[in-house]
């Protein structure tokens, strides 16, 4: 790595304006960044980054107008900044919270439990956690997933096998943790757990890869075992909420754009399902419950559309958003009167809105103050025809007044895989590029889920070539429409986008 870095730095150091770019980017990046707050036991919690901190700090305050105090600062975990916090979870009544701690980018994580009142960690650590969330049962303890303890030689290289769900009681040693679920016959399955908000149903989600799940459920009011709710692994079901004796499940069973059904766990056969939200021509991207309502986020040409329904699925209103962009959040608890969401677009820095569930009104809660005049830029959505005739959308962002003379520098980003959509979002580094007269294009390649499961399948396995053809088609479109020429195009991608 040192040798490779030397090759890179030797090249970059010859660029005469590099330090000027670095200085400008540091100035642009140095602004406060907030996440939407959430309420717990009289406090509002929120993440904030002062500007150039490696990791955001978790604050809390009494009410929305209280004085913030630091609750957890992950930057203090290690001197070199390589310890990272994730999956923070509060107990039912807010007595404890727990989070996962990873060192130096490892998938292995340790669960740390904190006494919320004192902000001090309990003495025990829960080790060998991987690919897991933390689901609290009351204020007593939480469910988590882990692998068997590896030996020192194989802990970073051994195959992941025999994932199991355990229950850990707060304040006790991990040695006493109770095994809740395992699947000895299928050692390579990943197994996660969760509880419905009323804590009645404990559910197990199994997967064999990046697509397809199987759901099992246990009624904690009874002494029975787990029962199969939805067989895997051809669909992607997820539990949204519980309503009395039934579960609301979001699924793409016979619905490529997803729907929500009500299932009786004691008789879960498909013929007994009750449809709550039917499938539509637009993709149902996510569903959440808060304040006795359902909040449904759809993708319409890769942009968010959000709707509020009652628990029976009857539409109450469409939630007005500022424009073509990405909205996220809308989560909460049964007793909430208001919830928060974040909205962002290529030329709209992330802003947090407070939403009143009763009257449907959104109020700007916190605007992101960046050293960029976003009004100078515009985003449009264009559609081009790929090699096989498919119509593919692309977001194009540039400075207002741009001349279409075929001579502008263009940066194209794509991903195209794993059911992951590319939706509008703000980026300081992209804003700097736009400020220099650049054109930034994001292509909604097949392989994502912008148009449901068929769009996903059209870019995977033996159809993977479509992803590459789509990316090439985007570049050809930008040349044809005189945005640029073939000598002024750069392409960028990471992970699956790196393969692209």
C-alpha positions in Angstrom: 0.0 0.0 0.0 2.8 2.4 0.8 4.4 1.7 -2.6 1.1 2.2 -4.4 0.5 5.5 -2.5 3.9 6.7 -3.5 3.1 6.2 -7.2 -0.2 8.1 -6.7 1.3 11.0 -4.7 4.3 11.3 -7.1 1.8 12.0 -9.9 -0.6 14.2 -8.0 2.2 16.3 -6.6 3.1 17.5 -10.1 -0.3 19.2 -10.6 0.4 22.9 -10.1 -3.0 23.9 -8.8 -3.5 20.9 -6.5 -2.9 22.9 -3.2 -5.3 25.6 -4.3 -7.9 22.9 -4.9 -7.2 21.3 -1.5 -7.5 24.7 0.3 -10.7 25.5 -1.4 -12.3 22.1 -0.7 -11.3 22.4 3.0 -13.1 25.7 3.2 -16.2 24.3 1.4 -16.3 21.2 3.6 -15.9 23.1 6.8 -19.6 23.7 7.7 -21.8 22.1 10.4 -23.6 18.9 9.2 -26.7 17.7 11.1 -28.8 14.6 11.0 -32.5 14.6 11.8 -33.3 14.5 15.5 -35.2 11.7 17.2 -37.0 11.7 20.6 -36.4 9.4 23.5 -37.6 9.7 27.1 -37.8 13.5 27.2 -34.7 14.1 25.2 -34.0 14.8 21.5 -30.9 13.2 20.1 -29.1 14.2 17.0 -25.8 13.8 15.2 -23.7 16.8 14.4 -20.3 17.3 12.7 -18.7 20.7 13.3 -17.2 20.7 9.9 -14.0 18.6 9.5 -14.5 16.0 12.3 -13.8 12.5 11.2 -17.0 11.2 12.8 -20.2 12.9 13.8 -20.9 13.4 17.5 -24.2 12.4 19.1 -25.8 15.2 21.1 -28.9 15.4 23.2 -31.1 18.2 24.6 -34.2 18.6 26.7 -37.0 19.4 24.2 -36.4 21.1 20.8 -35.1 24.3 22.5 -32.9 22.9 25.2 -29.1 23.3 25.4 -27.3 20.5 23.5 -24.8 18.4 25.4 -22.4 15.7 24.1 -23.8 12.3 24.6 -21.3 10.1 22.7 -18.2 11.4 20.8 -16.8 8.6 18.6 -13.8 10.7 17.8 -12.6 10.1 21.4 -12.6 6.3 21.0 -9.1 6.1 19.5 -6.2 8.5 19.0 -5.8 7.7 15.3 -9.5 7.9 14.5 -9.8 4.3 13.3 -12.5 3.2 15.8 -16.1 3.7 14.4 -19.5 3.6 16.0 -22.7 2.2 14.3 -26.1 0.8 15.0 -27.0 2.9 18.0 -30.1 1.5 19.7 -32.1 2.7 22.8 -34.0 0.5 25.2 -37.7 0.7 25.3 -38.0 3.4 28.0 -34.6 4.9 27.4 -32.8 3.6 30.4 -29.9 2.2 28.3 -28.5 2.5 24.8 -26.1 0.2 23.0 -23.9 0.7 20.0 -21.5 -1.4 17.9 -17.8 -0.5 17.8 -15.5 -1.6 15.0 -11.7 -1.2 14.9 -9.7 -0.3 11.8 -12.6 -1.0 9.4 -13.0 -4.6 10.5 -16.4 -6.4 10.1 -16.0 -7.7 13.6 -17.8 -5.5 16.1 -18.2 -5.2 19.9 -21.4 -4.1 21.5 -21.1 -1.5 24.2 -24.0 -0.6 26.6 -24.4 2.8 28.2 -26.4 4.0 31.2 -28.3 6.9 29.6 -28.6 8.9 32.8 -24.9 8.8 33.7 -23.6 8.5 30.2 -21.2 5.9 31.5 -20.6 2.5 29.8 -21.4 -0.7 31.7 -18.5 -3.0 32.4 -19.4 -5.9 30.0 -18.5 -6.1 26.3 -20.3 -8.3 23.8 -17.8 -9.7 21.3 -17.7 -11.4 17.9 -20.7 -9.6 16.4 -20.9 -9.3 12.6 -23.7 -8.3 10.2 -26.1 -7.5 13.1 -28.4 -4.9 14.5 -29.3 -4.5 18.2 -33.0 -5.0 19.2 -34.0 -4.2 22.8 -36.6 -6.0 24.8 -37.9 -3.5 27.3 -35.0 -2.1 29.3 -33.6 -5.5 30.2 -31.5 -6.6 27.3 -31.2 -6.9 23.5 -31.1 -9.5 20.7 -28.0 -9.6 18.4 -26.3 -11.9 15.9 -22.8 -13.3 16.1 -20.5 -16.0 14.8 -18.7 -18.6 17.0 -15.5 -17.3 18.6 -12.7 -17.7 16.0 -9.1 -18.6 16.8 -6.5 -15.9 16.5 -5.0 -17.2 13.2 -8.4 -17.4 11.4 -10.3 -14.4 12.8 -9.7 -12.3 9.7 -9.7 -15.0 7.1 -12.0 -17.8 8.2 -15.2 -18.4 6.3 -18.3 -16.9 7.9 -20.4 -19.8 9.1 -23.0 -20.6 11.7 -24.5 -17.2 12.3 -26.7 -17.3 15.4 -29.0 -14.9 17.3 -28.4 -14.4 21.0 -30.1 -12.5 23.8 -27.9 -10.4 26.1 -29.1 -9.0 29.4 -27.7 -5.6 30.3 -25.2 -5.6 33.1 -24.2 -9.3 32.8 -21.3 -11.2 31.2 -21.6 -12.4 27.6 -21.0 -15.9 28.9 -24.6 -16.0 30.1 -26.1 -14.9 26.8 -29.0 -17.1 25.7 -29.0 -18.7 22.3 -32.3 -17.7 20.6 -32.0 -19.1 17.1 -29.6 -21.0 14.8 -29.8 -22.9 11.5 -27.4 -25.8 11.7 -28.4 -27.2 8.4 -27.5 -24.1 6.5 -24.2 -22.8 8.0 -23.6 -20.0 5.4 -26.9 -18.2 5.9 -26.9 -14.7 7.5 -29.4 -14.4 10.3 -30.7 -11.2 11.8 -33.5 -10.5 14.3 -35.9 -7.7 15.2 -38.9 -6.9 17.5 -42.1 -5.2 16.6 -42.6 -1.9 18.5 -45.2 -3.5 20.8 -42.6 -6.2 21.6 -45.0 -9.0 21.0 -43.4 -10.5 17.9 -39.8 -11.5 17.6 -38.9 -12.1 13.9 -35.9 -13.7 12.2 -34.7 -12.7 8.7 -32.4 -15.1 6.8 -30.5 -14.4 3.7 -28.2 -16.4 1.4 -26.7 -13.4 -0.5 -27.5 -9.8 -1.3 -31.0 -10.5 -2.6 -33.8 -12.6 -1.2 -34.9 -13.2 2.4 -36.9 -15.7 4.5 -38.9 -14.6 7.5 -39.7 -16.6 10.7 -41.7 -15.2 13.6 -42.4 -16.0 17.3 -45.3 -14.7 19.3 -43.7 -13.8 22.7 -47.1 -13.9 24.4 -47.0 -17.7 23.8 -44.6 -20.4 24.6 -44.3 -21.7 21.1 -41.3 -21.9 18.8 -40.5 -19.8 15.7 -42.8 -20.5 12.7 -42.1 -19.8 9.0 -43.9 -16.6 7.9 -42.5 -16.3 4.3 -40.4 -18.9 2.6 -37.1 -17.7 1.0 -35.3 -16.8 -1.1 -37.1 -15.5 -4.2 -38.6 -12.4 -2.7 -37.5 -9.6 -0.4 -40.1 -9.3 2.5 -39.7 -7.0 5.5 -41.9 -6.4 8.5 -43.2 -2.8 8.7 -45.4 -2.9 11.8 -47.7 -5.0 13.9 -51.5 -4.5 14.3 -53.0 -6.6 17.0 -52.6 -10.3 16.1 -51.4 -9.5 12.6 -48.2 -8.3 10.9 -47.9 -5.7 8.2 -45.3 -6.9 5.7 -43.8 -5.2 2.7 -43.2 -7.7 -0.1 -42.6 -8.2 -3.8 -44.4 -11.5 -3.9 -46.5 -11.2 -7.1 -45.7 -7.5 -7.0 -42.4 -6.5 -8.7 -42.8 -2.9 -7.3 -43.7 -4.1 -3.8 -46.9 -4.0 -1.8 -47.9 -4.2 1.8 -50.0 -7.1 3.1 -51.5 -8.0 6.5 -50.5 -11.6 7.6 -51.8 -13.7 10.5 -48.7 -15.5 11.8 -50.9 -18.5 12.9 -52.1 -18.9 9.3 -49.5 -17.3 7.1 -50.3 -19.0 3.8 -50.5 -16.5 0.9 -54.2 -17.2 0.3 -54.9 -15.8 3.7 -53.0 -12.5 3.2 -55.0 -9.2 3.2 -53.8 -6.5 0.9 -53.2 -3.2 2.6 -51.3 -1.2 0.0 -51.5 -2.7 -3.6 -48.6 -2.7 -6.0 -48.4 0.3 -8.3 -46.5 1.3 -11.4 -44.0 3.2 -9.3 -41.5 1.4 -6.9 -42.4 1.3 -3.2 -39.0 2.0 -1.9 -39.7 2.0 1.8 -42.5 2.0 4.4 -42.5 3.0 8.0 -45.0 3.5 10.8 -45.2 6.5 13.2 -48.1 8.1 15.2 -50.5 5.4 14.1 -49.9 6.1 10.4 -48.0 4.5 7.5 -45.5 6.6 5.5 -44.8 5.3 2.0 -41.8 6.4 0.0 -42.1 5.7 -3.8 -39.5 6.2 -6.5 -40.8 8.1 -9.5 -38.1 8.3 -12.2 -35.5 8.0 -9.4 -37.0 10.9 -7.3 -38.8 10.6 -4.0 -42.6 10.8 -3.6 -43.9 10.3 -0.1 -47.5 9.6 1.1 -49.3 9.3 4.4 -51.9 6.6 4.9 -53.9 5.3 7.8 -53.0 1.9 9.2 -55.7 0.3 7.0 -53.9 1.6 3.9 -56.3 4.5 3.0 -54.5 7.5 1.5 -54.6 10.6 3.6 -52.3 12.9 1.8 -49.2 13.3 -0.4 -46.4 15.1 1.5 -45.2 18.2 -0.3 -41.4 18.1 -1.0 -39.3 21.0 -2.2 -38.7 19.5 -5.7 -37.0 16.7 -7.5 -34.8 15.1 -4.9 -34.4 12.5 -2.2 -36.4 12.4 1.0 -35.5 10.1 3.9 -36.6 9.6 7.5 -40.3 9.5 8.4 -39.7 7.0 11.2 -41.0 7.2 14.7 -43.0 5.6 17.5 -46.7 4.9 17.9 -47.2 7.9 20.3 -45.4 10.5 18.2 -47.3 13.7 17.1 -44.5 14.9 14.8 -41.6 13.3 12.9 -38.6 14.5 11.0 -37.3 13.9 7.5 -34.3 15.1 5.5 -34.5 16.3 1.9 -31.6 16.8 -0.5 -30.9 17.2 -4.2 -27.9 17.9 -6.4 -28.4 21.6 -6.0 -30.2 21.5 -2.6 -28.0 20.9 0.5 -29.5 18.5 3.0 -32.2 20.2 5.0 -34.2 18.8 7.9 -38.0 19.3 8.1 -40.4 18.8 11.0 -43.6 17.2 9.9 -46.9 17.4 11.8 -48.8 14.1 11.4 -52.2 15.6 12.2 -52.3 18.4 9.7 -49.6 17.3 7.2 -47.6 20.5 7.4 -43.9 20.5 6.9 -41.8 23.2 8.6 -38.1 23.8 7.9 -36.3 22.8 11.1 -32.7 23.1 10.1 -31.2 24.4 6.9 -27.6 23.4 6.0 -25.4 26.5 5.6 -22.9 25.9 2.9 -20.4 28.3 1.2 -22.1 27.5 -2.1 -24.9 29.5 -3.8 -27.0 26.5 -4.8 -29.3 28.9 -6.7 -26.6 29.3 -9.3 -27.1 25.7 -10.5 -29.8 23.6 -12.0 -30.6 19.9 -12.4 -32.6 18.4 -15.2 -33.5 14.8 -15.9 -33.0 13.4 -19.4 -33.7 10.0 -20.9 -31.5 8.3 -23.5 -31.9 5.1 -25.5 -29.4 2.4 -24.6 -28.0 -0.2 -27.1 -30.9 -2.6 -26.8 -33.5 0.1 -27.0 -34.1 0.5 -23.2 -34.9 4.1 -22.0 -32.5 5.0 -19.3 -32.8 8.2 -17.1 -29.9 10.5 -16.1 -29.7 13.5 -13.8 -27.5 16.3 -15.3 -26.4 19.2 -13.1 -24.6 22.3 -14.2 -24.2 26.1 -13.7 -27.1 28.2 -15.1 -26.1 29.7 -18.4 -23.9 26.8 -19.5 -23.1 26.9 -23.2 -23.9 23.7 -25.1 -20.8 24.0 -27.3 -19.5 20.5 -26.9 -16.5 21.7 -24.9 -17.5 21.4 -21.2 -15.7 19.0 -18.8 -18.1 16.2 -17.7 -17.9 13.8 -14.8 -20.3 10.8 -15.0 -21.1 8.7 -12.0 -22.8 5.3 -12.0 -23.3 2.2 -9.9 -25.7 -0.3 -11.5 -26.2 -3.2 -9.1 -27.5 -4.8 -6.0 -31.0 -3.3 -6.2 -29.5 0.1 -5.1 -31.0 3.2 -6.7 -29.0 6.4 -7.5 -31.2 9.3 -6.3 -30.4 13.0 -6.2 -28.1 14.1 -3.4 -25.9 17.1 -2.6 -22.1 16.8 -2.6 -19.6 19.6 -1.8 -16.9 18.1 -4.0 -19.3 18.0 -6.9 -20.4 21.6 -6.1 -16.8 22.7 -6.4 -16.5 20.9 -9.8 -19.7 22.6 -11.0 -18.3 26.0 -9.8 -15.4 25.5 -12.2 -17.8 25.0 -15.1 -18.1 21.3 -14.9 -21.2 19.1 -15.7 -22.0 16.4 -13.3 -24.2 13.5 -14.5 -25.6 10.5 -12.5 -26.9 7.6 -14.6 -29.7 5.4 -13.3 -28.2 2.2 -14.7 -30.0 -1.1 -14.8 -29.0 -3.3 -11.9 -30.4 -0.8 -9.4 -34.1 -0.8 -8.5 -35.2 2.6 -9.9 -38.0 0.8 -11.7 -38.4 -2.3 -9.6 -37.2 -5.9 -9.8 -37.2 -6.1 -13.6 -34.8 -3.1 -13.7 -32.6 -4.9 -11.2 -32.6 -8.2 -13.0 -31.9 -6.5 -16.3 -28.4 -5.5 -15.0 -27.3 -8.6 -13.1 -25.6 -12.0 -13.9 -25.9 -12.7 -17.6 -27.4 -9.3 -18.2 -24.5 -7.4 -16.7 -23.4 -6.1 -20.1 -26.5 -3.9 -20.1 -25.0 -1.9 -17.3 -21.8 -1.2 -19.3 -23.8 -0.4 -22.4 -26.1 2.0 -20.4 -23.0 3.9 -19.2 -21.6 4.1 -22.7 -25.0 5.3 -23.9 -25.0 8.1 -21.3 -21.6 9.4 -22.5 -22.8 9.2 -26.2 -25.9 11.2 -25.3 -23.9 13.9 -23.6 -21.7 14.2 -26.6 -24.7 14.2 -29.0 -26.4 17.0 -27.0 -23.3 19.1 -27.1 -22.6 19.1 -23.4 -19.0 17.8 -24.1 -16.7 15.8 -26.3 -15.1 12.4 -25.9 -11.8 14.0 -24.8 -13.4 15.8 -21.8 -15.3 13.0 -20.1 -14.2 11.4 -16.8 -16.1 8.5 -15.2 -16.2 7.5 -11.6 -17.6 4.7 -9.4 -16.9 2.8 -6.2 -17.4 -0.8 -5.1 -19.8 -2.2 -7.7 -19.3 1.1 -9.5 -15.6 0.4 -9.5 -16.3 -2.7 -11.6 -18.3 -0.5 -13.9 
